[in-house]
């Protein structure tokens, strides 16, 4: 490590501000950029900062770090200081110079260029009534003068004696400088207005000393757009305002190009210039480009001034503000300024957050991608929808971290009338409200999409469960299903849909009973009928029995056929309403197979088809039973263990097959039917896998040594090791599911309600190549069902409801229609208790933050007092620091 680095490390640990300033000065003068940069950044990153970027060193230096870097010609240091916030326009009152004057005086044209690359730098800044161009002319520095003139330095600024830079160059008989100013200046030199102490104009002096030089004809040069734009480009507010005032004194009409001037002033954050231009305009008349530029540049103070005029804010401006959140901060732009702009826009009544751009992205998409928690929270509180998918099917929630989302959901809980019998918890579901809910749609949801794209994305009814379904499938977000806001919404949806599920369950139970009874009667009655015919010799009682049995069979056939037709109609309606949901469900495929096989049984198929129908109908009944919340955990355990068993056994299928083939090879010639061919051997081996060995029937005598060894190896590897591994796997899966029983139940309920809602509302496939993607105008087969199961806007007109914990968790809806269609509902006590816990913890955190803030205020006050006292006591020592350095 270099000595300077070691000193830097020691001083940083000691955190002595005067010494830090001395190290900075030494590293700057020694041109040690790495130490300077590291020390400066670490000092500024502390909270509060341990150094001030514009600190002025005491006598005899009396300069800031930027002043010193400009004087000594350190462009890299200048660039670093400007990037870290040093002011390029701060005038040194001791030396009567600004940084650009120090650089010009020392003839450092590269430093001047570094300064002028900062948009804040004013090349016409006057110090003691002289600009940097005056200094360049005085020093006869052609390079510096050329750099200044190319970067909007004005040759028409007079000093305290009325002498402009062109005056000064002509008086010094500097032909090269005069030529440079006349040819390189962006602003036309004024050679007739200003007079020196001898009352001579620049034209007179130039004509006297350089008669051969061609000059423009004399005449008044009125202030025009180009003159005003020149001063704005140069960040020269003072001369801009003077010229604008001169323009007004001439009584001229509205200036052409005034909108462009407003945009330039807004882009450069020239507050006084913008205020003066606003004064000249009609109320609310602000060019859209100016609004966009202040949002892109995050000039929140100018945006506030614009909004005060009553200007109409278009939705594109909000979209720009959100898009800028994810753009890396450019020079002079800070993230907190962008947030302030976003707050101002969201407070404006004309701004709508439910808009989308040409890609279908809403403002929340861009805020979430920028990972800005404050912006996400602001948009969600303003009414953004978490589940709005863009043209690629991606919702904003895909980019929101669980912590940010959980904090917002916590904020959706509020309480009223605490500690009284009217205590009420308010649940806010606006972040779960789809875009197409509000009425009328044309006024509520504005879009930046073309009209044809809007028509494709518009829907009569919008699914409300998409966001919950996404949560249930996300490994990082599914735990949020237990949050009171989410679980209460799911609770309401379940109550709206449960009657339909109960009717469906009852209908299927009847079908299950009839189809099974018919199959059993079909398989047992023929034999009984034949025996009766043989033994009765045509007696009347036997004929009556035969007829009764045939009547029972025909009756069951008719009932089963009726329910089968009903089941078929149900499946057809589901398919027509939502082909995508129907095809993607494996349970629907099972139901279609069951319908086909049941129809075959009714048409006279054999016993094998009947056996398959019995198994499939029983499995479908198990699935329907598992739809109930109290049974979902058990069914989920069964599915999980079954699937894991299949995956686990697949890895060892080749080992089991190997043992089966080995048994065939050993015992094929013995005459044992169990191992006569590979098929029988594999079947017998699988049976033995469960522990049913029946070892006494295995012919070991034919191959006594090898057969015993292989059989023992089979018992050890398959029957003992593999079988116990399967048992352990089942126990592990069961314990894991039981540990997450509540979450498993919520996920299962979410998927069920989402499927039912998707079928009722009806959705189209996203891919335009699909055969089901064509528009189905007027096809709303299950519209009556969708209107019953949707919560928005009938039950949740304003996206909110209240729960009365002290009145049996009664749910209070807003609006007459909501109370009529959603009456007599109560909230689950577990959900209410969790909501109360969140409210209590938030109240405690709020009190804690209040106390900590008060302590922080006291601490900061004490620190200010301590610094003030230390500054008075050590003033002489601080002043002696530079002298010690010189010694």
Buried (B, 14 or more C-beta within 10 A) or exposed (E): EEEBBEBBBEBBEEEBBBBBBBBBBBBBBEEBBEBBBBBBEBBBEEEEEBBBBEBBBBEEBBBBBBBBBBBBBBBBBBBBBBEBEBBBBBBBEEBEBBBBBBBBBBBBBBBBBBBBBBBBBBBBBBBEBBBBBBBBBBBBBBEBBBBBBBBBBBBBBBBEEBBBBBBBBBBBEBBEBBBBBBEBBBBBBBBBBBBBEEEBBBBBBBBEBBEEEEBEEEEEBEBBBEBBBBBBBBBBBBBBBEBBEEBEEEEEEEBEBBBBBBBBBBBBBBBEBBEBBBEEBEEEEBBBBBBBBBBBBBBBBBBBBBBEEEBEBBBBBBBBBBBBBBEEEEEBBEBEBBBBBBBBBBEBEBBBBBBBBEEBBBBBBBBBBBBBBBBBBBBBBBBBBBBBBBBEEBBBBBBBBBEBBBEBBBBBBBBEEEEEEEBBBBBBBBBBBBBBBBEEEEEEBBBBBEEEBBEBBEBEBBBBBBBBBBBBEBEEBBBBBBBBBBBBBBBBBBBBBBEBBEEBBEBBEBBBBBBBBBBEBBEEBEEEBEEBEEEBEEEEEBEEBBEEBEEBBEEBBEBBBEBBEBBBEBBEBBBBBBBBBBEEBEEBEBBBBBBEBBBBBBEEBEEEBBEBBBEBBEEBBBBBBBBBBEBBBBBBBBBBBEEBBEEBBEEBEEEBBEBBBBBBBBBBEBEBEBBBEBEBBBEBBBEBBEEEBEEEEBBBEBBEEEBEEBBEEBBEBBBEEBBEEBEEBBEEBBEEBEEBBEBBBBBBBBBBBBBBBBBBBBBBBEEEEEEBBEEBEEEBBBBEBBBBBBBBBBBBBBBBBBBBBEEEBBBBBBBEEBEEBBEEBBBBEEBBEBBBEBBEEBEEEEEEEEEEEEEEEEEEEEEEEEEEEEEEEEEEEBBBBBEEEEE
